[in-house]
Amino acid sequence: MNITPTTIPDVLIIEPKVFGDERGFFFESYNRKSLQAATGLDVDFVQHNHSRSAGGVLRGLHYQIQHPQGKLVRVILGEVFDVAVDIRRSSPTFGQWFGAFLSAENKRQLWVPPGFAHGFCVTSEYAEFLYLTTDFWFPEHERCIAWNDPDLAIEWPLQGTPSLSAKDSQGRLFREADLFP
């Protein structure tokens, strides 16, 4: 696998080695030993999530204030613009965001560590999104930061206003959100 550091050192782009021919392709989307050897990460994934969204849907920016989740995310159909925001006050990259296009075609994955808010917008007709998490979902601890927060100024590749869930349309401003120490 190829590991590419990002502008936020704890967020990583992971590109698997793909074996393919005229019949199709094969790759390991996750191998604990290989990931640990390449990155030093030793994580236990406890939950595997799968979502499907139409084009123009934006999900996020989500996190859990207790039981924070690390996420290894990828797209198996379509394309998304995926974003991680550092919400750890003690971090030198606090308040910074990183975004990358993930698609079924490029097979890239993004490691979003615990202590980050996470979201994505669908840039294709639809997308299917998979993510492994290091902790379980606890709805009582889930929080949401507004996708269009002016302090974060995320450069979403959108045409117009995205389609949001009721929860995401009520996201809090970054300066008013519950954040990590």
Secondary structure, 3 states (H helix, E strand, C coil): CEEEECCCCCCEEEECCCEEECCEEECCCCCHHHHHHHHCCCCCCCEEEEEEEECCEEEEEEEECCCCCCEEEEEEECEEEEEEEECECCCCCCCCEEEEEEECCCCCEEEECCCEEEEEEECCCEEEEEEEECCCCCHHHEEEECCCCCCCCCCCCCCCCCECCHHHHCCECHHHCCCEC
